[in-house]
């Protein structure tokens, strides 16, 4: 099988698992679970075997369907093994109560004679707000500030468990939109999980641009120093996002992209259409090693829909 078809099959399995978590319906995902499936979750506990793992997660929808979506997918494949990550946010409702949470997942896959199967799921809910009693069965329920000393240690640490730590030499996608989506997934996972070493791999040496609200900066050392210290001021970050515009500059080395921030509290308009609360203007460069990195960036707040996506405005830092 080709790398492209492997990526497509793995993304399909990730989507099927997310659908199961949101609905509690396991028919579509059950055939893709390894017989020795392991679940490691800060909220659901540790389970061995597909039925035990499914039961632990299915309890989240005991009172009804969760409303949410996934983003920030990354897929690393090496021969018959794969390690993938994604974000998922969801809301439980029992009016007038609600419970909103954001999570990160790392999923391990192996290829069997029947195709790819999920062999391990590492699941971490990073933050929540609302009525925690709607998920009263959870252990270590985080609040808006994330983890605290009263909780057990988190089970997902980027430097140890991320796809980039486990498969650092996985090939980059040949498809430009896929490669750029995975660059943003690497950036967001790094900054959200406070993995500054991984974050440093997402920028070129001549990086410059606007880093609101801190200001405009240039140079690798200055930017990494800024982001490291700025990140330490925040208890928890999670950058749910989607790439909404790409332009290949035609030289084989540069491209532009606009990354739209999804706000979990307001992901859709009153009409149910996707809306975004901010965006990145990014210029990226392909290195000799085949990896794409950000060489210019600007972060801009302001709501927009898919009908009025901002135009490219590269080179004008606004922080």
FILONU-226808 format. One record per residue: z, x, y of N, C-alpha, C, CB in turn. Coordinates in steps of 0.2 Angstrom, whole numbers, plus 5000, padded with zeros to 4 digits. Atoms other than C-alpha are relative to their C-alpha. Glycine has a CB too. Example, Ala and Ser with C-alpha at 12.3 -4.5 7.8 and 13.67 -1.06 7.14 Angstrom:
2
     nw     nu     nv    caw    cau    cav     cw     cu     cv    cbw    cbu    cbv
   5000   5004   4994   5039   5062   4978   5000   5004   5006   5006   4995   5000
   4999   4996   4994   5036   5068   4995   5003   4996   5005   4993   5002   5002
***
This chain:
319
     nw     nu     nv    caw    cau    cav     cw     cu     cv    cbw    cbu    cbv
   5000   5004   4994   5000   5000   5000   5000   5004   5006   5006   4995   5000
   5000   4996   4994   4997   5006   5018   5006   4999   5004   4994   4997   5004
   4994   5000   4995   5010   5009   5031   5000   4993   5004   5001   5006   5004
   5000   5006   4996   5004   4994   5041   5002   4994   4996   4992   4999   5002
   4998   5006   5004   5005   4982   5026   5007   5000   4998   4996   5000   4994
   4993   4999   5001   5022   4989   5022   5004   4997   5006   5002   5007   4998
   4997   5002   4994   5028   4986   5040   5000   4992   5000   4997   5003   5006
   5001   5008   4999   5021   4968   5040   5005   4997   4994   4993   4998   4998
   4996   5003   5005   5030   4964   5023   5007   5001   5002   4999   5004   4993
   4993   4999   4998   5047   4972   5029   5002   4995   5006   5001   5007   5002
   4998   5005   4994   5046   4962   5046   5000   4993   4997   4994   5001   5005
   4999   5007   5003   5043   4946   5036   5007   4999   4997   4994   4999   4995
   4993   5000   5003   5059   4950   5026   5005   4999   5005   5001   5005   4995
   4995   5000   4995   5069   4953   5041   5000   4993   5004   4998   5005   5006
   5000   5007   4997   5063   4936   5049   5002   4995   4995   4992   4999   5002
   4997   5005   5005   5067   4927   5033   5007   5001   4999   4997   5001   4993
   4993   5000   5000   5084   4934   5033   5003   4997   5006   5002   5007   4999
   4997   5003   4994   5087   4929   5051   4999   4993   5000   4996   5003   5006
   5000   5007   5001   5081   4912   5047   5005   4997   4996   4993   4998   4997
   4995   5002   5004   5093   4911   5033   5007   5000   5004   5001   5004   4994
   4994   5000   4997   5107   4916   5044   5001   4994   5005   5001   5007   5004
   5000   5006   4995   5103   4903   5058   5000   4993   4997   4994   5001   5004
   5000   5006   5003   5100   4889   5046   5004   4999   4994   4993   4998   4998
   4996   5001   5006   5110   4892   5030   4995   4999   4994   5005   4995   5001
   5005   5001   5005   5094   4889   5020   4998   5006   4996   4994   4995   5002
   5002   4993   5003   5092   4903   5007   4994   5000   4995   5007   5001   4996
   5006   5000   5004   5077   4897   4997   4995   5005   5001   4997   4993   5000
   5005   4996   4998   5065   4908   5006   5002   5008   4999   4997   4999   5007
   4998   4993   5000   5076   4924   5006   5002   5002   4993   5005   5001   5005
   4997   4999   5006   5084   4923   4989   4996   5005   4995   5002   4994   4996
   5004   4996   5004   5069   4930   4979   5000   5008   5002   4993   4997   4999
   5001   4993   4997   5069   4946   4990   5006   5004   5000   4997   4999   5007
   4994   4996   5000   5087   4951   4987   5001   5004   4994   5006   4995   5001
   4999   4996   5006   5091   4965   4975   5006   4998   4996   5001   5008   5003
   4995   5002   5004   5102   4962   4961   5007   5003   5001   4998   5001   4992
   4994   4996   4998   5114   4975   4967   5001   5000   5008   5000   5007   4998
   5000   5000   4992   5113   4969   4986   5007   5001   5002   4998   4993   5002
   4993   4999   4997   5128   4975   4996   5000   4997   5008   5002   5007   5000
   4999   5002   4994   5134   4967   5012   5006   5003   5003   5001   4992   5001
   4994   4996   4997   5145   4977   5024   5000   4997   5008   4999   5008   5001
   5000   5004   4994   5150   4966   5039   5007   5000   5003   4998   4993   4999
   4993   5000   4997   5164   4968   5052   5003   4993   5000   4999   5003   5007
   4998   5007   4999   5165   4949   5053   5001   4996   4993   4996   4996   5004
   5000   5004   5006   5161   4943   5035   5003   5004   4994   4992   4999   4998
   4997   4996   5005   5168   4957   5025   4995   5004   4996   5004   4995   4995
   5004   4996   5004   5161   4968   5011   4999   4996   4993   5003   5007   4999
   5002   5004   5006   5152   4959   4996   4995   5004   4996   4998   4993   5002
   5005   4997   5005   5142   4965   4981   4997   4995   4996   5004   5006   4996
   5004   5006   5004   5129   4954   4973   4997   4995   5005   5005   4997   4995
   5003   5005   4996   5117   4942   4981   5003   4994   5002   4993   4999   4998
   4997   5007   4999   5126   4926   4979   5007   5001   5004   5002   4997   4993
   4994   4999   4996   5142   4933   4986   4999   5001   5007   5005   5006   4997
   5002   4999   4993   5133   4940   5001   4998   4994   5004   4995   5006   5000
   5003   5006   4997   5124   4924   5004   5005   4995   5002   4995   4997   4995
   4994   5005   4998   5140   4913   5003   5004   5002   5006   5004   5000   4994
   4996   4998   4995   5149   4924   5015   4996   4999   5007   5001   5008   5000
   5004   5002   4994   5135   4922   5028   4999   4993   5001   4993   5004   5001
   5001   5007   5000   5131   4904   5024   5005   4996   5003   4998   4998   4993
   4994   5004   4997   5148   4899   5030   4999   4999   5007   5007   5004   4998
   5001   5001   4992   5142   4902   5048   4997   4994   5002   4996   5006   5002
   5003   5007   4998   5132   4886   5047   5003   4994   4996   4992   5001   4998
   4997   5006   5003   5144   4875   5038   5001   4994   5004   5007   5002   4998
   5000   5006   4995   5145   4864   5054   4994   4999   5003   5006   5002   5005
   5006   5001   4998   5127   4865   5057   4996   5006   5002   5001   4996   5007
   5005   4994   4999   5112   4876   5062   5002   5004   5006   4993   4997   5001
   4999   4996   4994   5114   4890   5074   4994   5001   5004   5002   5007   4998
   5006   5000   4996   5102   4891   5089   5000   5008   5003   5001   4995   5006
   5001   4993   4998   5096   4909   5092   4993   5003   4998   5005   5004   4997
   5006   4997   5001   5083   4922   5090   5001   5007   4999   4995   4999   5006
   5000   4993   5001   5079   4940   5085   4996   5004   5005   4998   5002   4993
   5004   4995   4996   5072   4955   5095   5001   5007   4998   5002   4999   5007
   4998   4993   5000   5072   4974   5096   4999   5002   4993   5006   5001   5002
   5000   4998   5007   5065   4976   5078   4997   5008   5000   4995   4996   4997
   5003   4993   5002   5062   4994   5071   5000   5001   4993   5005   5005   5003
   5001   5000   5008   5055   4998   5054   4998   5008   4999   4994   4996   4998
   5001   4993   5003   5056   5016   5046   4999   4999   4993   5006   5004   5002
   5002   5000   5007   5047   5018   5030   4999   5007   4998   4994   4996   4999
   5001   4994   5003   5047   5033   5019   4999   4999   4992   5006   5006   5001
   5002   5001   5007   5038   5031   5002   5002   4993   4998   5002   5005   4996
   4997   5006   5003   5048   5018   4992   5006   4997   5003   5000   5000   4993
   4994   5002   4997   5062   5016   5004   4999   4999   5007   5006   5006   5000
   5001   5002   4993   5064   5008   5021   5007   4999   5003   4995   4994   5001
   4994   5001   4996   5078   5007   5034   4998   4997   5007   5005   5006   5001
   5002   5003   4994   5076   4994   5048   5006   4997   5004   4995   4994   4998
   4994   5003   4996   5086   4987   5062   4997   4994   5005   5003   5005   5005
   5002   5005   4996   5085   4972   5073   5007   4997   5004   4996   4994   4997
   4995   5003   4996   5096   4962   5086   4999   4992   4998   5000   5001   5007
   5000   5008   5000   5101   4943   5084   5005   4998   5004   5000   4998   4992
   4995   5004   4997   5110   4932   5095   4999   4993   4998   4999   5001   5008
   5000   5007   5003   5115   4914   5091   5006   4996   5003   5000   5000   4993
   4995   5004   4998   5125   4900   5097   5002   4994   4995   4998   4997   5007
   4997   5006   5004   5136   4887   5087   5002   4995   5005   5005   5002   4995
   4998   5006   4996   5139   4870   5095   5004   4995   4997   4994   4998   5004
   4996   5006   5003   5152   4857   5092   5002   4997   5007   5006   5001   4995
   4999   5002   4993   5151   4848   5109   5007   4997   5001   4995   4995   5002
   5003   4996   4994   5159   4851   5121   5001   5007   4999   5004   4998   5006
   4999   4993   5001   5163   4868   5113   4994   5003   4998   5005   5001   4994
   5006   4996   5002   5151   4882   5110   5003   5007   4999   4994   5000   5005
   4998   4994   5002   5152   4899   5103   4993   5005   5000   5004   5001   4993
   5006   4995   4999   5138   4913   5108   5002   5007   4998   4998   4999   5007
   4999   4993   5002   5137   4930   5100   4994   5004   4999   5004   5000   4993
   5006   4995   5001   5126   4945   5099   5002   5005   4995   4998   5003   5007
   4999   4995   5006   5124   4956   5084   4994   5005   4999   5000   4996   4994
   5005   4995   5002   5115   4971   5078   5000   5001   4992   5001   5007   5003
   5000   5000   5007   5109   4973   5060   4996   5007   4998   4997   4994   4996
   5004   4995   5003   5103   4988   5049   4999   4998   4993   5004   5007   5001
   5002   5003   5007   5094   4983   5033   4997   5006   4996   4996   4994   5001
   5003   4996   5005   5090   4994   5018   4996   4997   4995   5005   5005   4997
   5005   5003   5005   5075   4990   5007   4998   5006   4995   4994   4997   5004
   5004   4995   5004   5067   4998   4992   4995   4996   4997   5005   5002   4994
   5006   5004   5003   5051   4994   4983   5001   5000   4993   4993   5005   5002
   5000   5001   5007   5051   4987   4966   4993   4998   4998   5006   4995   4998
   5006   5002   5002   5037   4982   4955   4997   4993   5003   5000   4999   4992
   5002   5007   4997   5037   4964   4963   4999   5001   5007   5005   4995   4998
   5001   4999   4993   5037   4971   4981   5007   5003   5003   4998   4994   5003
   4994   4998   4996   5050   4975   4994   5006   4996   4999   4999   5001   5007
   4994   5004   5001   5068   4969   4991   5005   5003   5005   5003   5000   4993
   4994   4998   4996   5084   4970   5002   5005   5003   4996   5002   4994   5005
   4994   4997   5004   5097   4982   4995   5006   5000   5003   4998   5006   4997
   4993   5000   4996   5110   4983   5009   4999   4997   5007   5002   5007   5000
   5000   5003   4993   5114   4974   5025   5006   5002   5003   4999   4992   5000
   4995   4998   4996   5125   4982   5038   5000   4995   5006   5000   5007   5001
   5000   5005   4994   5130   4968   5051   5006   5001   5004   4999   4993   4997
   4994   4999   4995   5140   4970   5067   4999   4995   5005   5000   5007   5002
   5000   5005   4994   5143   4956   5079   5004   5004   5006   5004   4994   4999
   4998   4996   4994   5145   4966   5096   5005   4997   5005   4995   5003   5003
   4996   5003   4994   5152   4953   5108   4999   4992   4998   4997   5002   5007
   5001   5007   5000   5155   4934   5109   5004   4997   5006   5003   4998   4993
   4996   5004   4996   5161   4921   5121   4999   4993   4999   4998   5002   5008
   4999   5007   5002   5166   4903   5120   5006   4999   4996   4993   4998   4996
   4994   5002   5004   5177   4895   5107   4999   5003   4993   4999   4992   4999
   5001   4997   5006   5180   4907   5093   5002   4996   4994   5005   5006   5000
   4998   5004   5006   5188   4893   5082   4994   4997   4997   5004   4995   5003
   5006   5002   5004   5170   4888   5078   4997   5005   4995   4994   4999   5005
   5001   4995   5005   5169   4904   5068   5007   5003   4998   4995   5006   5003
   4993   4998   5002   5187   4904   5062   5001   5004   4994   5004   4994   5000
   5000   4996   5006   5182   4912   5046   4999   5007   5001   4996   4997   4995
   5001   4993   4998   5177   4928   5054   5006   5004   5000   4996   5001   5006
   4995   4994   4999   5187   4944   5053   4998   5003   5006   5001   5005   4994
   5002   4995   4994   5188   4955   5069   4995   4997   5005   4997   5006   4997
   5004   5004   4996   5180   4942   5080   5000   5004   5007   5001   4993   5001
   5000   4997   4994   5175   4952   5096   5000   4995   5006   4994   5005   5001
   5000   5004   4995   5177   4945   5113   4994   5002   5005   5006   4999   5004
   5005   4997   4995   5166   4948   5129   5000   5007   5001   5001   4996   5007
   4999   4993   4999   5173   4965   5130   4999   5004   4993   5007   5002   5002
   5002   4997   5006   5168   4969   5112   5006   5002   4996   4996   5006   5001
   4995   4997   5004   5179   4979   5100   5006   5002   5004   4998   5005   4996
   4994   4998   4997   5197   4982   5104   5005   5003   4995   5004   4995   5004
   4996   4996   5005   5211   4992   5096   5004   4996   4995   5006   5004   5004
   4996   5004   5004   5219   4977   5088   4995   4998   4994   5002   4994   5003
   5005   5001   5005   5203   4976   5077   4999   5006   4995   4993   4998   5003
   5001   4995   5004   5198   4986   5062   4994   5004   5003   4998   4997   4993
   5006   4996   4997   5185   5000   5066   4993   4997   4998   5000   5007   4997
   5007   5003   5002   5167   4994   5067   4997   5003   4994   4995   5001   5007
   5004   4997   5006   5155   4996   5052   4994   5002   5002   5000   4994   4995
   5006   4998   4998   5140   5000   5062   5000   5005   5005   4995   4994   5002
   5000   4995   4995   5139   5017   5071   4994   5003   5000   5006   5005   4998
   5007   4998   4999   5122   5023   5077   4999   5007   4997   4998   5000   5007
   5001   4994   5003   5125   5041   5073   5000   5001   4993   5005   5005   5004
   4999   4999   5007   5129   5038   5055   4995   4995   4996   5007   4998   4998
   5003   5006   5004   5120   5021   5050   4994   4998   5003   5005   4995   5000
   5006   5002   4998   5105   5019   5061   4994   5002   4996   4999   5002   5008
   5006   4998   5003   5087   5020   5055   4998   5007   5002   4994   4996   5001
   5002   4993   4997   5085   5036   5066   5004   5005   4997   5000   5000   5008
   4995   4996   5004   5100   5044   5058   4998   5001   4993   5007   4998   5001
   5001   5000   5008   5095   5040   5040   4993   5002   4999   5001   4993   4998
   5007   4999   5001   5076   5042   5042   4997   5003   5006   4996   4994   4998
   5002   4997   4993   5073   5054   5057   4993   5002   5000   5004   5006   5001
   5007   4998   5000   5056   5059   5051   4995   4995   4998   4999   5006   4995
   5004   5006   5002   5049   5042   5047   4994   5000   5005   5003   4993   5001
   5006   5000   4996   5031   5041   5053   5000   4995   5006   4994   4999   4996
   5001   5005   4994   5027   5033   5070   4994   4995   4999   4999   5004   5007
   5006   5005   5001   5016   5017   5070   4994   5002   5003   5003   4993   5002
   5006   4998   4997   4998   5020   5073   4998   4995   5005   4994   5000   4994
   5002   5006   4995   4996   5003   5082   5004   5001   5006   5002   4993   4996
   4997   4998   4994   5000   5006   5100   5006   4995   5002   4995   5000   5006
   4994   5005   4999   5010   4989   5103   5006   5001   4996   4997   4993   4999
   4994   4999   5005   5020   4992   5087   5004   5007   5002   4998   5001   4993
   4996   4994   4999   5024   5010   5092   5004   5000   5007   4994   5006   5001
   4996   5001   4994   5029   5005   5110   5006   4996   4999   4995   4998   5005
   4994   5005   5002   5040   4991   5103   5005   5004   4997   4998   4994   4996
   4995   4996   5004   5048   5004   5092   5004   5005   5005   4997   5003   4994
   4997   4995   4995   5051   5016   5107   5005   4996   5003   4995   5002   5005
   4995   5004   4997   5060   5002   5116   5006   4998   4996   4997   4994   5003
   4995   5002   5005   5070   4997   5100   5005   5007   5000   4997   4998   4994
   4996   4994   5001   5076   5016   5099   5004   5001   5007   4995   5006   4999
   4996   5000   4993   5081   5016   5118   5005   4995   5000   4995   4999   5006
   4995   5005   4999   5090   5000   5117   5006   5001   4995   4997   4993   4999
   4995   4999   5005   5099   5003   5101   5005   5006   5002   4997   5002   4993
   4996   4994   4997   5104   5021   5108   5005   4998   5005   4995   5005   5002
   4995   5001   4995   5111   5015   5124   5005   4994   4999   4995   4998   5006
   4995   5005   5002   5119   4999   5117   5005   5002   4996   4996   4994   4997
   4995   4998   5005   5128   5008   5103   5003   5007   5003   4996   5002   4993
   4997   4994   4997   5132   5023   5115   4999   5006   4996   5008   4999   5001
   5003   4994   5004   5122   5035   5105   4996   5005   5005   4996   4999   4994
   5003   4997   4995   5118   5047   5119   4995   5006   4997   5005   5004   5005
   5004   4995   5003   5110   5060   5107   4993   4996   4999   5003   5003   4994
   5007   5003   5002   5097   5047   5101   4997   4997   5007   5002   4993   4996
   5003   5002   4994   5095   5040   5119   4996   5006   5003   5006   4998   5005
   5003   4994   4997   5090   5058   5125   4993   5001   4997   5004   5006   4999
   5007   4999   5004   5075   5057   5112   4995   4995   5003   5001   4999   4993
   5004   5006   4997   5068   5042   5122   4997   5002   5007   5003   4994   5000
   5002   4998   4994   5064   5052   5138   4996   5007   5000   5006   5000   5005
   5003   4993   4999   5052   5066   5143   5004   5004   5005   4993   4999   5003
   4997   4996   4996   5058   5081   5152   5000   4999   5007   4998   5008   4998
   5001   5001   4993   5051   5076   5168   5001   4992   5002   4993   5001   5002
   4998   5007   4998   5058   5058   5168   5002   4999   5007   5005   4997   4995
   4998   5002   4994   5060   5049   5184   4999   4993   5001   4996   5004   5006
   5001   5007   4998   5062   5032   5192   5006   4997   5003   4998   4996   4994
   4995   5004   4997   5074   5019   5197   5005   4998   4995   4998   4994   5004
   4994   5002   5004   5091   5016   5188   5005   4996   5003   5003   5007   4996
   4996   5005   4996   5098   5001   5196   5006   4999   4996   4996   4993   5001
   4999   5000   4993   5111   4999   5202   5002   5007   5002   5006   4996   5002
   4997   4993   4998   5115   5018   5202   4995   5004   5005   5000   5004   4994
   5005   4997   4995   5099   5023   5212   4994   5003   4996   5004   5006   5004
   5006   4997   5002   5083   5033   5210   5002   5008   4998   4995   5000   5005
   4998   4994   5003   5084   5049   5199   4994   5003   4997   5006   5000   4995
   5006   4996   5004   5072   5063   5192   5003   5006   4997   4995   5002   5005
   4998   4994   5004   5074   5076   5179   5004   4998   4994   5003   5005   5004
   4997   5002   5006   5080   5075   5161   5007   5001   5000   4997   5004   4995
   4993   4999   5000   5097   5083   5164   5003   4995   5004   5001   5007   5003
   4997   5005   4995   5101   5071   5179   5000   4993   4997   4996   5000   5007
   5000   5006   5003   5095   5056   5170   5005   4999   4994   4993   4998   4998
   4996   5000   5006   5104   5059   5154   5007   5000   5002   4999   5005   4995
   4993   5000   4998   5120   5063   5163   5002   4994   5004   5001   5006   5005
   4998   5006   4997   5119   5048   5174   5001   4994   4995   4994   4998   5004
   5000   5006   5005   5116   5036   5159   5006   5001   4995   4994   5000   4996
   4994   4999   5004   5130   5044   5149   5006   4998   5003   5001   5007   4998
   4994   5002   4996   5143   5042   5162   5000   4992   5002   5000   5004   5006
   5001   5007   4998   5136   5025   5168   5002   4995   4993   4993   4998   5002
   4998   5003   5006   5137   5019   5150   5007   4999   4998   4996   5003   4994
   4993   5000   5001   5155   5024   5148   5004   4995   5004   5002   5007   5000
   4996   5005   4995   5160   5012   5162   4999   4993   4997   4997   5000   5007
   5001   5007   5003   5154   4997   5151   5003   4999   4993   4993   4998   5000
   4997   5001   5006   5164   4990   5137   4994   4999   4994   5005   4994   5000
   5005   5002   5005   5148   4983   5128   4994   4998   5004   5002   4994   4996
   5006   5002   4997   5130   4982   5132   4995   4998   4994   4996   5006   5003
   5005   5002   5005   5116   4973   5122   4994   4998   5003   5003   4995   4995
   5006   5002   4996   5098   4973   5129   4995   4997   4995   4997   5007   5002
   5005   5004   5003   5089   4959   5120   4994   5000   5004   5002   4993   4998
   5006   4999   4996   5071   4961   5125   4993   4999   4996   5000   5007   5004
   5007   5000   5003   5052   4959   5122   4995   5003   5004   4999   4992   4998
   5006   4997   4996   5037   4968   5127   4995   4995   5002   4996   5006   4996
   5004   5006   4998   5026   4956   5137   4993   5003   5003   5004   4996   5005
   5007   4997   4997   5012   4968   5144   5000   5007   4998   5000   4999   5008
   5002   4993   5002   5004   4984   5138   4993   5002   5003   5000   5001   4993
   5007   4998   4998   4990   4994   5146   4999   5007   4998   4999   5000   5008
   5002   4994   5002   4983   5009   5137   4996   5004   5006   4996   5000   4993
   5003   4997   4995   4978   5022   5150   4993   5004   4998   5005   5005   5004
   5006   4998   5003   4964   5028   5139   4999   5008   4999   4995   4998   5005
   5000   4992   5001   4968   5047   5139   5003   5002   4993   5004   5003   5005
   4997   4998   5006   4977   5046   5122   5007   5002   5000   4996   5005   4996
   4993   4997   4999   4993   5051   5130   5005   4996   5004   5000   5007   5003
   4996   5004   4996   4999   5038   5142   4998   4993   4999   4999   5002   5007
   5001   5008   5000   5002   5019   5142   5005   4998   5005   5001   4997   4993
   4995   5003   4996   5011   5007   5153   5002   4994   4996   4997   4997   5007
   4998   5006   5004   5022   4993   5147   5005   4996   5005   5003   5001   4993
   4995   5004   4997   5033   4979   5154   5004   4997   4995   4997   4994   5005
   4995   5002   5005   5048   4975   5144   5005   4994   5004   5005   5006   4997
   4997   5005   4997   5056   4958   5148   5007   4999   4997   4996   4993   4999
   4993   5000   5003   5075   4956   5146   5001   4992   4999   5005   5002   5005
   4999   5007   5002   5080   4940   5136   5008   5000   5001   4999   4999   4992
   4993   5001   4999   5097   4933   5142   5002   4995   4995   5001   4998   5008
   4998   5005   5005   5106   4925   5128   5003   4993   5002   5005   5003   4995
   4997   5007   4997   5115   4912   5139   4994   4996   5002   5004   5002   5006
   5005   5004   4998   5098   4906   5145   4993   5003   4998   5000   5000   5008
   5006   4998   5002   5083   4911   5134   4994   4996   5001   5001   5002   4992
   5006   5005   4999   5072   4896   5137   5002   4996   5007   4999   4996   4994
   5000   5004   4994   5068   4885   5152   5002   4993   4998   4994   5000   5004
   4998   5007   5002   5073   4866   5153   4994   4997   4996   5001   4996   5006
   5005   5003   5004   5056   4863   5145   4999   5004   4993   4993   5001   5003
   5000   4996   5007   5060   4875   5130   4995   5006   5000   4998   4995   4995
   5005   4994   5000   5048   4889   5136   5004   5006   5001   4995   4999   5005
   4996   4994   4999   5054   4907   5135   5000   5002   5007   4996   5006   4996
   4999   4998   4993   5061   4914   5151   5004   5007   5000   5003   4995   5005
   4997   4994   5000   5067   4931   5156   5004   5002   5006   4995   5006   4999
   4996   4999   4994   5080   4937   5168   4999   5007   5004   5007   5000   4998
   5001   4993   4997   5074   4955   5172   4994   5003   4996   5006   5004   5001
   5005   4996   5004   5061   4968   5167   5000   5007   5002   4993   4997   5001
   5002   4993   4999   5057   4986   5165   4993   5001   5002   5003   5004   4994
   5006   4997   4999   5042   4994   5173   5000   5007   4997   4998   5000   5007
   5000   4993   5003   5038   5009   5161   4994   5003   4999   5003   4998   4993
   5006   4995   5002   5026   5023   5159   5002   5004   4995   4997   5004   5007
   4998   4996   5006   5026   5032   5143   4995   5005   4998   5002   4995   4994
   5004   4994   5002   5019   5048   5136   5001   5001   4993   5001   5006   5004
   5000   4998   5007   5014   5053   5118   5001   5008   5000   4994   4998   4997
   4999   4993   5000   5021   5070   5114   4996   5003   4994   5007   5001   4998
   5003   4997   5005   5014   5083   5102   5002   4998   4993   5000   5008   5001
   4997   5002   5007   5025   5077   5088   4998   4993   4998   5007   5001   5000
   5002   5006   5002   5017   5060   5089   5005   4994   5003   4999   4999   4993
   4995   5004   4997   5033   5052   5097   4998   4998   5007   5007   5002   5000
   5001   5002   4993   5031   5041   5113   5007   5000   5003   4997   4993   5000
   4994   4999   4996   5044   5044   5126   4999   4997   5007   5002   5007   5001
   5001   5003   4994   5047   5036   5143   5000   5006   5005   5006   4995   5002
   5001   4995   4995   5041   5047   5158   5002   4997   5007   4994   5003   5000
   4998   5003   4994   5044   5034   5172   5003   4993   4999   4994   5000   5005
   4997   5006   5001   5055   5019   5173   5003   4997   5007   5006   5001   4995
   4997   5003   4995   5061   5006   5185   5002   4993   4997   4995   4999   5006
   4997   5006   5003   5073   4991   5181   5000   4995   5006   5007   5001   4997
   5000   5005   4995   5071   4975   5191   5002   4993   4998   4992   4999   5003
   4998   5007   5002   5080   4959   5191   4996   4995   5003   5008   4999   5003
   5004   5005   4997   5073   4942   5194   4997   4996   4994   4994   5002   5005
   5002   5004   5005   5068   4927   5183   4992   4999   5000   5004   4993   5000
   5007   5002   5001   5050   4924   5176   4999   4997   4993   4996   5006   5002
   5002   5003   5007   5041   4915   5162   4994   5004   4998   4999   4993   5001
   5006   4997   5003   5027   4920   5151   4993   4998   5004   4999   4998   4993
   5006   5002   4995   5015   4911   5164   5000   5004   5006   5001   4992   5001
   5000   4996   4994   5020   4923   5178   5003   5007   4999   5004   4996   5006
   4998   4993   5002   5023   4940   5170   4998   5004   5006   4997   5002   4993
   5001   4996   4994   5025   4953   5184   4994   5005   4998   5006   5004   5001
   5005   4996   5001   5010   4964   5187   5003   5007   5000   4995   5000   5006
   4998   4993   5000   5011   4983   5184   5001   5003   5007   4995   5004   4996
   4999   4997   4993   5019   4992   5199   5004   5007   4998   5005   4995   5004
   4998   4993   5002   5021   5010   5192   5001   5005   5005   4996   5002   4994
   4999   4994   4995   5028   5024   5203   5004   4998   5006   4993   5001   5002
   4996   5002   4995   5038   5013   5215   5007   4999   4998   4997   4994   5004
   4993   5001   5003   5056   5015   5211   5004   4996   5006   5004   5007   4999
   4997   5005   4995   5067   5001   5219   5007   5000   4999   4997   4994   4998
   4992   5001   5000   5085   5005   5214   5003   5002   5006   5002   5005   4994
***
